[in-house]
Amino acid sequence: MDARERRVDTARILGNIALLVGLLITIVGLATDSTPAKGYLFAGMLVFAGIGLRLEAALTDRR
């Protein structure tokens, strides 16, 4: 496994984690109705960053 493959795998894993955490924050916040608006903003930023990391990994892996 070379350095490029490790970077792709790391970006993909971190993207998955960011997506999962963002969605979990949203689901728990909606279920308990105790999450402030800043929590949803943070969850949205995590999801956005996760999608970006996944896209970066896909584009880098294509080369």
PASEDO-743239 format. One record per atom (N, C-alpha, C): residue number from 1; residue in three letters; atom name; x, y, z. Coordinates in pm, 1 decimal, always signed. Atoms other than C-alpha are relative to their C-alpha. Layout:
<kemi><pos>NUM</pos><code>ALA</code><site>CA</site><X>X</X><Y>Y</Y><Z>Z</Z></kemi>
...
END
This chain:
<kemi><pos>1</pos><code>MET</code><site>N</site><X>+84.8</X><Y>-116.8</Y><Z>+0.0</Z></kemi>
<kemi><pos>1</pos><code>MET</code><site>CA</site><X>+0.0</X><Y>+0.0</Y><Z>+0.0</Z></kemi>
<kemi><pos>1</pos><code>MET</code><site>C</site><X>+90.0</X><Y>+123.9</Y><Z>+0.0</Z></kemi>
<kemi><pos>2</pos><code>ASP</code><site>N</site><X>-83.1</X><Y>-119.7</Y><Z>+8.6</Z></kemi>
<kemi><pos>2</pos><code>ASP</code><site>CA</site><X>+157.9</X><Y>+326.9</Y><Z>-107.9</Z></kemi>
<kemi><pos>2</pos><code>ASP</code><site>C</site><X>-66.6</X><Y>+117.8</Y><Z>+72.2</Z></kemi>
<kemi><pos>3</pos><code>ALA</code><site>N</site><X>+47.3</X><Y>-117.6</Y><Z>-75.7</Z></kemi>
<kemi><pos>3</pos><code>ALA</code><site>CA</site><X>+111.4</X><Y>+674.9</Y><Z>+38.2</Z></kemi>
<kemi><pos>3</pos><code>ALA</code><site>C</site><X>-131.5</X><Y>+52.8</Y><Z>-55.3</Z></kemi>
<kemi><pos>4</pos><code>ARG</code><site>N</site><X>+124.1</X><Y>-51.7</Y><Z>+57.8</Z></kemi>
<kemi><pos>4</pos><code>ARG</code><site>CA</site><X>-161.7</X><Y>+775.3</Y><Z>-206.9</Z></kemi>
<kemi><pos>4</pos><code>ARG</code><site>C</site><X>-119.6</X><Y>-84.1</Y><Z>+42.5</Z></kemi>
<kemi><pos>5</pos><code>GLU</code><site>N</site><X>+108.2</X><Y>+88.2</Y><Z>-43.1</Z></kemi>
<kemi><pos>5</pos><code>GLU</code><site>CA</site><X>-375.2</X><Y>+471.4</Y><Z>-121.0</Z></kemi>
<kemi><pos>5</pos><code>GLU</code><site>C</site><X>-33.7</X><Y>+21.0</Y><Z>+146.8</Z></kemi>
<kemi><pos>6</pos><code>ARG</code><site>N</site><X>+25.4</X><Y>-26.5</Y><Z>-141.8</Z></kemi>
<kemi><pos>6</pos><code>ARG</code><site>CA</site><X>-332.6</X><Y>+543.4</Y><Z>+249.7</Z></kemi>
<kemi><pos>6</pos><code>ARG</code><site>C</site><X>-76.8</X><Y>+130.0</Y><Z>+18.0</Z></kemi>
<kemi><pos>7</pos><code>ARG</code><site>N</site><X>+72.2</X><Y>-127.3</Y><Z>-8.2</Z></kemi>
<kemi><pos>7</pos><code>ARG</code><site>CA</site><X>-445.7</X><Y>+905.5</Y><Z>+197.2</Z></kemi>
<kemi><pos>7</pos><code>ARG</code><site>C</site><X>-145.1</X><Y>-16.7</Y><Z>-43.0</Z></kemi>
<kemi><pos>8</pos><code>VAL</code><site>N</site><X>+136.0</X><Y>+24.2</Y><Z>+48.5</Z></kemi>
<kemi><pos>8</pos><code>VAL</code><site>CA</site><X>-749.4</X><Y>+786.7</Y><Z>+1.5</Z></kemi>
<kemi><pos>8</pos><code>VAL</code><site>C</site><X>-80.5</X><Y>-73.9</Y><Z>+105.5</Z></kemi>
<kemi><pos>9</pos><code>ASP</code><site>N</site><X>+70.0</X><Y>+76.0</Y><Z>-103.1</Z></kemi>
<kemi><pos>9</pos><code>ASP</code><site>CA</site><X>-842.6</X><Y>+532.5</Y><Z>+267.7</Z></kemi>
<kemi><pos>9</pos><code>ASP</code><site>C</site><X>-28.2</X><Y>+85.5</Y><Z>+123.3</Z></kemi>
<kemi><pos>10</pos><code>THR</code><site>N</site><X>+19.2</X><Y>-86.5</Y><Z>-116.5</Z></kemi>
<kemi><pos>10</pos><code>THR</code><site>CA</site><X>-794.1</X><Y>+787.7</Y><Z>+546.4</Z></kemi>
<kemi><pos>10</pos><code>THR</code><site>C</site><X>-110.2</X><Y>+101.3</Y><Z>-25.8</Z></kemi>
<kemi><pos>11</pos><code>ALA</code><site>N</site><X>+104.1</X><Y>-97.0</Y><Z>+33.4</Z></kemi>
<kemi><pos>11</pos><code>ALA</code><site>CA</site><X>-1008.7</X><Y>+1047.6</Y><Z>+369.4</Z></kemi>
<kemi><pos>11</pos><code>ALA</code><site>C</site><X>-136.8</X><Y>-66.4</Y><Z>-3.1</Z></kemi>
<kemi><pos>12</pos><code>ARG</code><site>N</site><X>+127.7</X><Y>+71.1</Y><Z>+6.6</Z></kemi>
<kemi><pos>12</pos><code>ARG</code><site>CA</site><X>-1279.8</X><Y>+790.2</Y><Z>+305.9</Z></kemi>
<kemi><pos>12</pos><code>ARG</code><site>C</site><X>-50.3</X><Y>-35.8</Y><Z>+139.4</Z></kemi>
<kemi><pos>13</pos><code>ILE</code><site>N</site><X>+40.3</X><Y>+36.7</Y><Z>-135.7</Z></kemi>
<kemi><pos>13</pos><code>ILE</code><site>CA</site><X>-1282.5</X><Y>+670.7</Y><Z>+667.0</Z></kemi>
<kemi><pos>13</pos><code>ILE</code><site>C</site><X>-43.0</X><Y>+122.4</Y><Z>+79.0</Z></kemi>
<kemi><pos>14</pos><code>LEU</code><site>N</site><X>+37.7</X><Y>-121.9</Y><Z>-71.5</Z></kemi>
<kemi><pos>14</pos><code>LEU</code><site>CA</site><X>-1285.6</X><Y>+1024.0</Y><Z>+809.7</Z></kemi>
<kemi><pos>14</pos><code>LEU</code><site>C</site><X>-130.2</X><Y>+57.8</Y><Z>-54.0</Z></kemi>
<kemi><pos>15</pos><code>GLY</code><site>N</site><X>+126.2</X><Y>-45.1</Y><Z>+58.1</Z></kemi>
<kemi><pos>15</pos><code>GLY</code><site>CA</site><X>-1564.1</X><Y>+1116.8</Y><Z>+568.2</Z></kemi>
<kemi><pos>15</pos><code>GLY</code><site>C</site><X>-117.8</X><Y>-80.4</Y><Z>+52.0</Z></kemi>
<kemi><pos>16</pos><code>ASN</code><site>N</site><X>+106.1</X><Y>+84.6</Y><Z>-55.5</Z></kemi>
<kemi><pos>16</pos><code>ASN</code><site>CA</site><X>-1770.5</X><Y>+820.8</Y><Z>+684.7</Z></kemi>
<kemi><pos>16</pos><code>ASN</code><site>C</site><X>-29.4</X><Y>+35.1</Y><Z>+145.1</Z></kemi>
<kemi><pos>17</pos><code>ILE</code><site>N</site><X>+18.3</X><Y>-33.6</Y><Z>-141.1</Z></kemi>
<kemi><pos>17</pos><code>ILE</code><site>CA</site><X>-1714.1</X><Y>+911.6</Y><Z>+1048.5</Z></kemi>
<kemi><pos>17</pos><code>ILE</code><site>C</site><X>-71.6</X><Y>+133.8</Y><Z>+13.9</Z></kemi>
<kemi><pos>18</pos><code>ALA</code><site>N</site><X>+64.0</X><Y>-131.2</Y><Z>-7.0</Z></kemi>
<kemi><pos>18</pos><code>ALA</code><site>CA</site><X>-1809.6</X><Y>+1276.6</Y><Z>+990.2</Z></kemi>
<kemi><pos>18</pos><code>ALA</code><site>C</site><X>-147.3</X><Y>-9.7</Y><Z>-39.5</Z></kemi>
<kemi><pos>19</pos><code>LEU</code><site>N</site><X>+140.0</X><Y>+18.5</Y><Z>+39.8</Z></kemi>
<kemi><pos>19</pos><code>LEU</code><site>CA</site><X>-2126.0</X><Y>+1173.3</Y><Z>+806.3</Z></kemi>
<kemi><pos>19</pos><code>LEU</code><site>C</site><X>-80.6</X><Y>-69.0</Y><Z>+109.1</Z></kemi>
<kemi><pos>20</pos><code>LEU</code><site>N</site><X>+69.8</X><Y>+75.1</Y><Z>-103.6</Z></kemi>
<kemi><pos>20</pos><code>LEU</code><site>CA</site><X>-2222.4</X><Y>+924.9</Y><Z>+1075.2</Z></kemi>
<kemi><pos>20</pos><code>LEU</code><site>C</site><X>-26.7</X><Y>+86.5</Y><Z>+122.8</Z></kemi>
<kemi><pos>21</pos><code>VAL</code><site>N</site><X>+17.1</X><Y>-83.9</Y><Z>-119.0</Z></kemi>
<kemi><pos>21</pos><code>VAL</code><site>CA</site><X>-2165.0</X><Y>+1168.3</Y><Z>+1362.7</Z></kemi>
<kemi><pos>21</pos><code>VAL</code><site>C</site><X>-100.5</X><Y>+111.2</Y><Z>-26.7</Z></kemi>
<kemi><pos>22</pos><code>GLY</code><site>N</site><X>+94.8</X><Y>-105.5</Y><Z>+34.0</Z></kemi>
<kemi><pos>22</pos><code>GLY</code><site>CA</site><X>-2351.7</X><Y>+1447.9</Y><Z>+1185.2</Z></kemi>
<kemi><pos>22</pos><code>GLY</code><site>C</site><X>-143.2</X><Y>-50.5</Y><Z>-3.9</Z></kemi>
<kemi><pos>23</pos><code>LEU</code><site>N</site><X>+134.7</X><Y>+56.2</Y><Z>+5.7</Z></kemi>
<kemi><pos>23</pos><code>LEU</code><site>CA</site><X>-2650.1</X><Y>+1225.6</Y><Z>+1114.8</Z></kemi>
<kemi><pos>23</pos><code>LEU</code><site>C</site><X>-48.4</X><Y>-45.9</Y><Z>+136.5</Z></kemi>
<kemi><pos>24</pos><code>LEU</code><site>N</site><X>+39.5</X><Y>+40.3</Y><Z>-134.9</Z></kemi>
<kemi><pos>24</pos><code>LEU</code><site>CA</site><X>-2649.3</X><Y>+1085.3</Y><Z>+1468.5</Z></kemi>
<kemi><pos>24</pos><code>LEU</code><site>C</site><X>-39.3</X><Y>+119.5</Y><Z>+86.0</Z></kemi>
<kemi><pos>25</pos><code>ILE</code><site>N</site><X>+35.5</X><Y>-121.0</Y><Z>-73.6</Z></kemi>
<kemi><pos>25</pos><code>ILE</code><site>CA</site><X>-2650.5</X><Y>+1435.8</Y><Z>+1617.2</Z></kemi>
<kemi><pos>25</pos><code>ILE</code><site>C</site><X>-138.9</X><Y>+46.5</Y><Z>-40.8</Z></kemi>
<kemi><pos>26</pos><code>THR</code><site>N</site><X>+130.6</X><Y>-43.5</Y><Z>+48.1</Z></kemi>
<kemi><pos>26</pos><code>THR</code><site>CA</site><X>-2948.2</X><Y>+1522.8</Y><Z>+1398.4</Z></kemi>
<kemi><pos>26</pos><code>THR</code><site>C</site><X>-111.0</X><Y>-92.5</Y><Z>+47.3</Z></kemi>
<kemi><pos>27</pos><code>ILE</code><site>N</site><X>+103.6</X><Y>+96.4</Y><Z>-40.7</Z></kemi>
<kemi><pos>27</pos><code>ILE</code><site>CA</site><X>-3141.5</X><Y>+1204.0</Y><Z>+1477.6</Z></kemi>
<kemi><pos>27</pos><code>ILE</code><site>C</site><X>-27.6</X><Y>+9.6</Y><Z>+148.8</Z></kemi>
<kemi><pos>28</pos><code>VAL</code><site>N</site><X>+19.0</X><Y>-9.7</Y><Z>-145.2</Z></kemi>
<kemi><pos>28</pos><code>VAL</code><site>CA</site><X>-3082.5</X><Y>+1228.5</Y><Z>+1851.3</Z></kemi>
<kemi><pos>28</pos><code>VAL</code><site>C</site><X>-64.1</X><Y>+133.7</Y><Z>+36.1</Z></kemi>
<kemi><pos>29</pos><code>GLY</code><site>N</site><X>+58.5</X><Y>-130.8</Y><Z>-26.9</Z></kemi>
<kemi><pos>29</pos><code>GLY</code><site>CA</site><X>-3164.4</X><Y>+1600.0</Y><Z>+1847.0</Z></kemi>
<kemi><pos>29</pos><code>GLY</code><site>C</site><X>-147.3</X><Y>+5.2</Y><Z>-33.7</Z></kemi>
<kemi><pos>30</pos><code>LEU</code><site>N</site><X>+141.1</X><Y>+2.2</Y><Z>+36.7</Z></kemi>
<kemi><pos>30</pos><code>LEU</code><site>CA</site><X>-3491.5</X><Y>+1541.5</Y><Z>+1666.3</Z></kemi>
<kemi><pos>30</pos><code>LEU</code><site>C</site><X>-81.2</X><Y>-90.1</Y><Z>+92.5</Z></kemi>
<kemi><pos>31</pos><code>ALA</code><site>N</site><X>+71.6</X><Y>+92.6</Y><Z>-87.1</Z></kemi>
<kemi><pos>31</pos><code>ALA</code><site>CA</site><X>-3584.4</X><Y>+1249.0</Y><Z>+1891.6</Z></kemi>
<kemi><pos>31</pos><code>ALA</code><site>C</site><X>-19.8</X><Y>+57.2</Y><Z>+140.0</Z></kemi>
<kemi><pos>32</pos><code>THR</code><site>N</site><X>+10.2</X><Y>-50.8</Y><Z>-137.2</Z></kemi>
<kemi><pos>32</pos><code>THR</code><site>CA</site><X>-3514.8</X><Y>+1427.5</Y><Z>+2220.2</Z></kemi>
<kemi><pos>32</pos><code>THR</code><site>C</site><X>-47.9</X><Y>+144.0</Y><Z>+6.0</Z></kemi>
<kemi><pos>33</pos><code>ASP</code><site>N</site><X>+44.7</X><Y>-139.3</Y><Z>+8.3</Z></kemi>
<kemi><pos>33</pos><code>ASP</code><site>CA</site><X>-3603.1</X><Y>+1781.6</Y><Z>+2105.9</Z></kemi>
<kemi><pos>33</pos><code>ASP</code><site>C</site><X>+75.2</X><Y>+90.0</Y><Z>+97.8</Z></kemi>
<kemi><pos>34</pos><code>SER</code><site>N</site><X>-77.7</X><Y>-79.6</Y><Z>-95.1</Z></kemi>
<kemi><pos>34</pos><code>SER</code><site>CA</site><X>-3323.6</X><Y>+1917.5</Y><Z>+2323.6</Z></kemi>
<kemi><pos>34</pos><code>SER</code><site>C</site><X>+125.5</X><Y>+60.9</Y><Z>-62.3</Z></kemi>
<kemi><pos>35</pos><code>THR</code><site>N</site><X>-119.4</X><Y>-52.6</Y><Z>+66.3</Z></kemi>
<kemi><pos>35</pos><code>THR</code><site>CA</site><X>-3061.9</X><Y>+2016.0</Y><Z>+2064.7</Z></kemi>
<kemi><pos>35</pos><code>THR</code><site>C</site><X>-25.8</X><Y>+142.8</Y><Z>-45.4</Z></kemi>
<kemi><pos>36</pos><code>PRO</code><site>N</site><X>+18.6</X><Y>-138.3</Y><Z>+46.1</Z></kemi>
<kemi><pos>36</pos><code>PRO</code><site>CA</site><X>-3019.2</X><Y>+2391.0</Y><Z>+2011.0</Z></kemi>
<kemi><pos>36</pos><code>PRO</code><site>C</site><X>+33.9</X><Y>+13.5</Y><Z>-148.6</Z></kemi>
<kemi><pos>37</pos><code>ALA</code><site>N</site><X>-24.5</X><Y>-22.7</Y><Z>+142.8</Z></kemi>
<kemi><pos>37</pos><code>ALA</code><site>CA</site><X>-2990.1</X><Y>+2541.5</Y><Z>+1663.1</Z></kemi>
<kemi><pos>37</pos><code>ALA</code><site>C</site><X>+147.6</X><Y>-13.3</Y><Z>-33.9</Z></kemi>
<kemi><pos>38</pos><code>LYS</code><site>N</site><X>-144.2</X><Y>+12.8</Y><Z>+25.1</Z></kemi>
<kemi><pos>38</pos><code>LYS</code><site>CA</site><X>-2610.8</X><Y>+2551.9</Y><Z>+1696.5</Z></kemi>
<kemi><pos>38</pos><code>LYS</code><site>C</site><X>+40.5</X><Y>-145.6</Y><Z>-18.3</Z></kemi>
<kemi><pos>39</pos><code>GLY</code><site>N</site><X>-28.6</X><Y>+142.4</Y><Z>+15.9</Z></kemi>
<kemi><pos>39</pos><code>GLY</code><site>CA</site><X>-2610.6</X><Y>+2173.5</Y><Z>+1729.9</Z></kemi>
<kemi><pos>39</pos><code>GLY</code><site>C</site><X>-31.5</X><Y>-49.2</Y><Z>-139.7</Z></kemi>
<kemi><pos>40</pos><code>TYR</code><site>N</site><X>+35.3</X><Y>+38.1</Y><Z>+136.4</Z></kemi>
<kemi><pos>40</pos><code>TYR</code><site>CA</site><X>-2789.4</X><Y>+2133.3</Y><Z>+1399.0</Z></kemi>
<kemi><pos>40</pos><code>TYR</code><site>C</site><X>+95.2</X><Y>+63.6</Y><Z>-101.5</Z></kemi>
<kemi><pos>41</pos><code>LEU</code><site>N</site><X>-98.3</X><Y>-64.7</Y><Z>+87.4</Z></kemi>
<kemi><pos>41</pos><code>LEU</code><site>CA</site><X>-2551.2</X><Y>+2381.1</Y><Z>+1238.5</Z></kemi>
<kemi><pos>41</pos><code>LEU</code><site>C</site><X>+130.6</X><Y>-80.1</Y><Z>-0.5</Z></kemi>
<kemi><pos>42</pos><code>PHE</code><site>N</site><X>-120.7</X><Y>+82.1</Y><Z>-11.2</Z></kemi>
<kemi><pos>42</pos><code>PHE</code><site>CA</site><X>-2255.9</X><Y>+2177.2</Y><Z>+1367.6</Z></kemi>
<kemi><pos>42</pos><code>PHE</code><site>C</site><X>-18.5</X><Y>-133.0</Y><Z>-73.4</Z></kemi>
<kemi><pos>43</pos><code>ALA</code><site>N</site><X>+27.0</X><Y>+126.5</Y><Z>+68.6</Z></kemi>
<kemi><pos>43</pos><code>ALA</code><site>CA</site><X>-2418.1</X><Y>+1856.1</Y><Z>+1240.8</Z></kemi>
<kemi><pos>43</pos><code>ALA</code><site>C</site><X>+2.5</X><Y>+20.0</Y><Z>-150.7</Z></kemi>
<kemi><pos>44</pos><code>GLY</code><site>N</site><X>-1.7</X><Y>-28.4</Y><Z>+142.9</Z></kemi>
<kemi><pos>44</pos><code>GLY</code><site>CA</site><X>-2470.0</X><Y>+2014.3</Y><Z>+899.3</Z></kemi>
<kemi><pos>44</pos><code>GLY</code><site>C</site><X>+140.6</X><Y>+20.8</Y><Z>-51.9</Z></kemi>
<kemi><pos>45</pos><code>MET</code><site>N</site><X>-139.5</X><Y>-20.4</Y><Z>+41.1</Z></kemi>
<kemi><pos>45</pos><code>MET</code><site>CA</site><X>-2106.9</X><Y>+2122.5</Y><Z>+884.8</Z></kemi>
<kemi><pos>45</pos><code>MET</code><site>C</site><X>+74.7</X><Y>-132.8</Y><Z>-4.5</Z></kemi>
<kemi><pos>46</pos><code>LEU</code><site>N</site><X>-64.1</X><Y>+131.5</Y><Z>+1.7</Z></kemi>
<kemi><pos>46</pos><code>LEU</code><site>CA</site><X>-1996.5</X><Y>+1769.6</Y><Z>+973.6</Z></kemi>
<kemi><pos>46</pos><code>LEU</code><site>C</site><X>-41.7</X><Y>-80.0</Y><Z>-123.4</Z></kemi>
<kemi><pos>47</pos><code>VAL</code><site>N</site><X>+47.6</X><Y>+72.0</Y><Z>+118.2</Z></kemi>
<kemi><pos>47</pos><code>VAL</code><site>CA</site><X>-2212.9</X><Y>+1620.6</Y><Z>+699.5</Z></kemi>
<kemi><pos>47</pos><code>VAL</code><site>C</site><X>+62.7</X><Y>+58.5</Y><Z>-125.9</Z></kemi>
<kemi><pos>48</pos><code>PHE</code><site>N</site><X>-60.3</X><Y>-66.3</Y><Z>+115.5</Z></kemi>
<kemi><pos>48</pos><code>PHE</code><site>CA</site><X>-2084.7</X><Y>+1877.3</Y><Z>+449.2</Z></kemi>
<kemi><pos>48</pos><code>PHE</code><site>C</site><X>+148.0</X><Y>-37.6</Y><Z>-13.1</Z></kemi>
<kemi><pos>49</pos><code>ALA</code><site>N</site><X>-141.9</X><Y>+38.0</Y><Z>+2.6</Z></kemi>
<kemi><pos>49</pos><code>ALA</code><site>CA</site><X>-1722.2</X><Y>+1801.3</Y><Z>+545.8</Z></kemi>
<kemi><pos>49</pos><code>ALA</code><site>C</site><X>+15.6</X><Y>-147.8</Y><Z>-36.2</Z></kemi>
<kemi><pos>50</pos><code>GLY</code><site>N</site><X>-5.7</X><Y>+142.1</Y><Z>+32.1</Z></kemi>
<kemi><pos>50</pos><code>GLY</code><site>CA</site><X>-1789.8</X><Y>+1426.9</Y><Z>+527.2</Z></kemi>
<kemi><pos>50</pos><code>GLY</code><site>C</site><X>-21.8</X><Y>-26.7</Y><Z>-147.9</Z></kemi>
<kemi><pos>51</pos><code>ILE</code><site>N</site><X>+23.9</X><Y>+15.2</Y><Z>+143.4</Z></kemi>
<kemi><pos>51</pos><code>ILE</code><site>CA</site><X>-1931.4</X><Y>+1457.0</Y><Z>+177.2</Z></kemi>
<kemi><pos>51</pos><code>ILE</code><site>C</site><X>+122.4</X><Y>+47.1</Y><Z>-78.2</Z></kemi>
<kemi><pos>52</pos><code>GLY</code><site>N</site><X>-119.8</X><Y>-49.8</Y><Z>+67.3</Z></kemi>
<kemi><pos>52</pos><code>GLY</code><site>CA</site><X>-1630.1</X><Y>+1664.4</Y><Z>+75.3</Z></kemi>
<kemi><pos>52</pos><code>GLY</code><site>C</site><X>+115.2</X><Y>-97.5</Y><Z>+7.1</Z></kemi>
<kemi><pos>53</pos><code>LEU</code><site>N</site><X>-107.4</X><Y>+97.9</Y><Z>-14.1</Z></kemi>
<kemi><pos>53</pos><code>LEU</code><site>CA</site><X>-1387.7</X><Y>+1408.7</Y><Z>+211.5</Z></kemi>
<kemi><pos>53</pos><code>LEU</code><site>C</site><X>-24.8</X><Y>-123.1</Y><Z>-86.5</Z></kemi>
<kemi><pos>54</pos><code>ARG</code><site>N</site><X>+32.7</X><Y>+114.9</Y><Z>+84.1</Z></kemi>
<kemi><pos>54</pos><code>ARG</code><site>CA</site><X>-1569.7</X><Y>+1127.3</Y><Z>+35.1</Z></kemi>
<kemi><pos>54</pos><code>ARG</code><site>C</site><X>+23.4</X><Y>+31.2</Y><Z>-148.0</Z></kemi>
<kemi><pos>55</pos><code>LEU</code><site>N</site><X>-23.6</X><Y>-40.2</Y><Z>+138.5</Z></kemi>
<kemi><pos>55</pos><code>LEU</code><site>CA</site><X>-1560.7</X><Y>+1320.1</Y><Z>-293.4</Z></kemi>
<kemi><pos>55</pos><code>LEU</code><site>C</site><X>+148.9</X><Y>+7.6</Y><Z>-31.0</Z></kemi>
<kemi><pos>56</pos><code>GLU</code><site>N</site><X>-145.3</X><Y>-8.5</Y><Z>+20.1</Z></kemi>
<kemi><pos>56</pos><code>GLU</code><site>CA</site><X>-1191.1</X><Y>+1392.3</Y><Z>-250.7</Z></kemi>
<kemi><pos>56</pos><code>GLU</code><site>C</site><X>+60.3</X><Y>-139.3</Y><Z>-14.5</Z></kemi>
<kemi><pos>57</pos><code>ALA</code><site>N</site><X>-52.5</X><Y>+136.1</Y><Z>+8.5</Z></kemi>
<kemi><pos>57</pos><code>ALA</code><site>CA</site><X>-1121.1</X><Y>+1024.2</Y><Z>-190.1</Z></kemi>
<kemi><pos>57</pos><code>ALA</code><site>C</site><X>-37.6</X><Y>-64.6</Y><Z>-133.1</Z></kemi>
<kemi><pos>58</pos><code>ALA</code><site>N</site><X>+42.9</X><Y>+58.9</Y><Z>+126.6</Z></kemi>
<kemi><pos>58</pos><code>ALA</code><site>CA</site><X>-1324.4</X><Y>+923.4</Y><Z>-494.9</Z></kemi>
<kemi><pos>58</pos><code>ALA</code><site>C</site><X>+78.2</X><Y>+56.8</Y><Z>-117.6</Z></kemi>
<kemi><pos>59</pos><code>LEU</code><site>N</site><X>-73.9</X><Y>-61.3</Y><Z>+110.1</Z></kemi>
<kemi><pos>59</pos><code>LEU</code><site>CA</site><X>-1149.8</X><Y>+1172.9</Y><Z>-722.0</Z></kemi>
<kemi><pos>59</pos><code>LEU</code><site>C</site><X>+147.2</X><Y>-40.1</Y><Z>+1.8</Z></kemi>
<kemi><pos>60</pos><code>THR</code><site>N</site><X>-140.1</X><Y>+38.9</Y><Z>-10.2</Z></kemi>
<kemi><pos>60</pos><code>THR</code><site>CA</site><X>-804.4</X><Y>+1082.0</Y><Z>-592.2</Z></kemi>
<kemi><pos>60</pos><code>THR</code><site>C</site><X>+18.2</X><Y>-146.9</Y><Z>-36.8</Z></kemi>
<kemi><pos>61</pos><code>ASP</code><site>N</site><X>-9.9</X><Y>+142.0</Y><Z>+28.7</Z></kemi>
<kemi><pos>61</pos><code>ASP</code><site>CA</site><X>-872.5</X><Y>+709.8</Y><Z>-623.1</Z></kemi>
<kemi><pos>61</pos><code>ASP</code><site>C</site><X>-17.1</X><Y>-28.1</Y><Z>-149.1</Z></kemi>
<kemi><pos>62</pos><code>ARG</code><site>N</site><X>+24.3</X><Y>+19.2</Y><Z>+142.5</Z></kemi>
<kemi><pos>62</pos><code>ARG</code><site>CA</site><X>-980.5</X><Y>+750.4</Y><Z>-984.7</Z></kemi>
<kemi><pos>62</pos><code>ARG</code><site>C</site><X>+127.0</X><Y>+11.6</Y><Z>-82.3</Z></kemi>
<kemi><pos>63</pos><code>ARG</code><site>N</site><X>-123.1</X><Y>-22.4</Y><Z>+75.5</Z></kemi>
<kemi><pos>63</pos><code>ARG</code><site>CA</site><X>-632.9</X><Y>+858.9</Y><Z>-1095.1</Z></kemi>
<kemi><pos>63</pos><code>ARG</code><site>C</site><X>+90.3</X><Y>-120.3</Y><Z>-2.6</Z></kemi>
END
